[in-house]
Amino acid sequence: MIESIFRTSSLGNTQPWIFRIAARVIVIAMIVMGFGLSVGSGIVLWRTKSWVETAVSATGTVTAQSMSLQRGGPVGAPGRNTSASSRPTRAEVVAFTAADGTRVEFRSKISSSDPFAVGATVPVRYNPADPSDASIDTWFRLWGFPLIFLAVGVLEMCVGMIFLAVSRRVSA
């Protein structure tokens, strides 16, 4: 099937040169986008690793949930899509006490349709130099999204390279 993109048609005519060029441009674009996604994810993973190494652990309490629509901004904001196809998501607002005794409150950077309940105790990591730079300390919240995007980028690069290799073999 992959070879049929780059091979001669059933009538024995070669595909028009513009289709061959367009197919190669698309394949090269896949490789470049996959590479960019992989590099970007790698940078985010490296920054997360550096942040985790210097962050301090604490225990926080979910004080509220900030609700928003998945396709738009805050619920009820003017011009936002409020149709039935939009699913509300919530991000936790967490309060904790830093090592120096100050009370800190932050909003989770990740929204979910199934967040921690108000009143729940959650593990927190924060930057001791700036306690407002904090995150709920679960594996997925720290590492999940960058790893998913890294996997998608690597997969996209591999598929693009396979298409490119098959196209060169068929046209040779």
C-alpha positions as semicolon CSV with decimal commas, in nm:
position;residue;x (nm);y (nm);z (nm)
1;M;0,000;0,000;0,000
2;I;0,277;0,245;0,089
3;E;0,456;0,160;-0,232
4;S;0,143;0,240;-0,436
5;I;0,181;0,607;-0,348
6;F;0,512;0,624;-0,529
7;R;0,472;0,351;-0,793
8;T;0,334;0,357;-1,145
9;S;-0,041;0,345;-1,192
10;S;-0,229;0,033;-1,304
11;L;-0,218;0,160;-1,665
12;G;0,160;0,161;-1,658
13;N;0,184;0,540;-1,661
14;T;0,398;0,702;-1,400
15;Q;0,224;0,935;-1,163
16;P;0,251;1,302;-1,257
17;W;0,571;1,456;-1,124
18;I;0,372;1,703;-0,911
19;F;0,218;1,414;-0,712
20;R;0,556;1,257;-0,650
21;I;0,699;1,589;-0,533
22;A;0,394;1,662;-0,317
23;A;0,416;1,317;-0,156
24;R;0,784;1,370;-0,073
25;V;0,719;1,719;0,064
26;I;0,446;1,580;0,292
27;V;0,673;1,297;0,409
28;I;0,961;1,536;0,479
29;A;0,720;1,769;0,663
30;M;0,613;1,471;0,879
31;I;0,976;1,399;0,965
32;V;1,049;1,765;1,046
33;M;0,734;1,804;1,259
34;G;0,807;1,478;1,442
35;F;1,163;1,594;1,505
36;G;1,039;1,930;1,635
37;L;0,783;1,764;1,861
38;S;1,048;1,524;1,993
39;V;1,302;1,800;2,059
40;G;1,040;2,022;2,224
41;S;0,923;1,737;2,445
42;G;1,282;1,650;2,529
43;I;1,344;2,010;2,639
44;V;1,030;2,006;2,856
45;L;1,137;1,673;3,010
46;W;1,486;1,807;3,080
47;R;1,343;2,124;3,240
48;T;1,098;1,916;3,447
49;K;1,384;1,691;3,564
50;S;1,590;1,996;3,664
51;W;1,290;2,150;3,843
52;V;1,211;1,826;4,031
53;E;1,574;1,795;4,146
54;T;1,559;2,136;4,317
55;A;1,193;2,131;4,425
56;V;1,088;2,072;4,783
57;S;0,808;1,834;4,883
58;A;0,511;1,940;5,091
59;T;0,156;1,830;5,160
60;G;-0,125;2,043;5,030
61;T;-0,502;2,053;5,053
62;V;-0,738;2,108;4,760
63;T;-0,934;2,421;4,857
64;A;-1,139;2,467;4,539
65;Q;-1,180;2,363;4,178
66;S;-1,150;2,615;3,897
67;M;-1,390;2,514;3,619
68;S;-1,340;2,579;3,247
69;L;-1,470;2,443;2,920
70;Q;-1,241;2,211;2,728
71;R;-1,279;2,414;2,406
72;G;-1,277;2,761;2,554
73;G;-1,187;2,970;2,848
74;P;-1,369;3,009;3,176
75;V;-1,732;2,902;3,189
76;G;-1,965;3,187;3,101
77;A;-1,696;3,401;2,941
78;P;-1,834;3,610;2,655
79;G;-1,791;3,450;2,314
80;R;-1,707;3,105;2,449
81;N;-1,861;2,790;2,309
82;T;-2,108;2,654;2,562
83;S;-2,263;2,384;2,343
84;A;-2,331;2,032;2,465
85;S;-2,015;1,908;2,286
86;S;-1,795;2,111;2,523
87;R;-1,701;1,919;2,836
88;P;-1,625;2,110;3,152
89;T;-1,288;2,042;3,310
90;R;-1,161;2,148;3,648
91;A;-0,821;2,238;3,782
92;E;-0,754;2,212;4,152
93;V;-0,668;2,513;4,364
94;V;-0,423;2,383;4,625
95;A;-0,299;2,545;4,945
96;F;0,014;2,436;5,134
97;T;0,258;2,574;5,387
98;A;0,612;2,635;5,260
99;A;0,919;2,548;5,467
100;D;0,949;2,911;5,582
101;G;0,592;2,902;5,721
102;T;0,419;3,107;5,453
103;R;0,084;2,983;5,325
104;V;0,087;2,942;4,947
105;E;-0,205;2,882;4,714
106;F;-0,172;2,782;4,347
107;R;-0,391;2,662;4,061
108;S;-0,294;2,333;3,898
109;K;-0,162;2,374;3,543
110;I;-0,349;2,061;3,433
111;S;-0,728;2,050;3,408
112;S;-0,914;1,724;3,430
113;S;-1,270;1,597;3,410
114;D;-1,192;1,393;3,724
115;P;-0,984;1,615;3,956
116;F;-0,900;1,563;4,322
117;A;-1,198;1,643;4,545
118;V;-1,214;1,961;4,750
119;G;-1,064;1,884;5,091
120;A;-0,837;1,608;4,957
121;T;-0,477;1,596;5,075
122;V;-0,232;1,595;4,782
123;P;0,146;1,574;4,751
124;V;0,301;1,901;4,631
125;R;0,641;2,001;4,495
126;Y;0,746;2,364;4,488
127;N;1,044;2,581;4,407
128;P;1,191;2,699;4,741
129;A;1,301;3,029;4,581
130;D;0,946;3,091;4,451
131;P;0,687;2,882;4,637
132;S;0,412;2,991;4,397
133;D;0,596;2,782;4,133
134;A;0,432;2,462;4,251
135;S;0,270;2,148;4,113
136;I;0,071;1,855;4,241
137;D;0,334;1,582;4,272
138;T;0,194;1,286;4,080
139;W;0,380;1,099;3,809
140;F;0,139;1,183;3,529
141;R;0,110;1,552;3,615
142;L;0,488;1,591;3,603
143;W;0,592;1,348;3,328
144;G;0,281;1,229;3,142
145;F;0,219;1,494;2,878
146;P;0,583;1,546;2,774
147;L;0,631;1,170;2,741
148;I;0,313;1,135;2,533
149;F;0,426;1,414;2,300
150;L;0,775;1,263;2,279
151;A;0,627;0,927;2,180
152;V;0,403;1,090;1,917
153;G;0,700;1,283;1,775
154;V;0,922;0,975;1,755
155;L;0,640;0,774;1,596
156;E;0,575;1,050;1,340
157;M;0,946;1,064;1,253
158;C;0,965;0,686;1,214
159;V;0,657;0,669;0,991
160;G;0,793;0,955;0,780
161;M;1,132;0,785;0,743
162;I;0,965;0,456;0,644
163;F;0,759;0,636;0,379
164;L;1,072;0,815;0,255
165;A;1,274;0,492;0,239
166;V;0,995;0,312;0,053
167;S;0,955;0,601;-0,191
168;R;1,326;0,598;-0,274
169;R;1,327;0,220;-0,319
170;V;1,022;0,227;-0,547
171;S;1,147;0,514;-0,762
172;A;1,491;0,359;-0,799
